[in-house]
């Protein structure tokens, strides 16, 4: 989603939002140059780093906005955060968006090289790797599962997901979407259905429910059940899976622009990654204490 469309819809000032996100997030953040581009790196306040989490922003947003969503949770769980800055505030995924897509930039390759560059640090080497993406970032993060060379241990796409994807193995996935999203419709973005923003389209109408059913198959689940989830969302959760598969639909006034600077489910996404990192290290996860032992 372009932040300009968010601002026009909700009367938000994009410049103010970005300035506030930077002021909130800049403490303890390094701007790292790589291949003429920038990515942000933030280490947790604790000495123990448990995982690397790549954060991918929306079309029209910036990397600081994603850092600001997850900085507190990263300190709680010991995450190193890595956030690429998109060219033209955009990333190139097959279905979305902006100047990066128009120029066919190799953003998936850049993320692979960014992670390799960051993991040269002894603090970050050999840690489990996760990715969260919002809107345009969600499209790219899900595309990574098909084309990336890295061993992703889990992803969480929010308000955006590629329509064609083929992971080579089961991958834990935690999907979040607004039920009434007018920018990336939950029923899909296609020429015969409701129009989506930013030129997002697929030949057929592929809903988020269709995408979740595909994840159940990829992750070798035997079925699914429903439960109340993060921030009061309605969630479908895989049963008997080789890797977790969860899809949460949010109501309660949820709208796309709000999630560009604040994600109510951020603590739940972070706990999802922390749990998978715990399993990666052969630990025991306590759901009540949100801790690994």
Buried (B, 14 or more C-beta within 10 A) or exposed (E): BBBEBBBEBEEBEBEEBBEBBBEBBBEBBEEBEBEEBBBBBBBBEEEEBBBBBBBBBBBBBBBBBBBBBBBEBBBBBBBBBBBBBBBBBBBBBBBBBBBBBEEEBBBBEBBBBBBEBBBEEEEBEEBBBBBBBBBBBBBBBBBBBBEBEBEBBBBBBBBBBBBBBEBEEBBBBBBBBBBBBBBBBBBBBBEEBEEBBBBBBBEEBBBBBEBBBBBBEBBBBEEBEEEEBBBEBBBBBBEEBBBBBBBBBBEEEBBBBBBBBEBBBBBBBBBBBBBBBBBBEEBEBEEEEBBBE
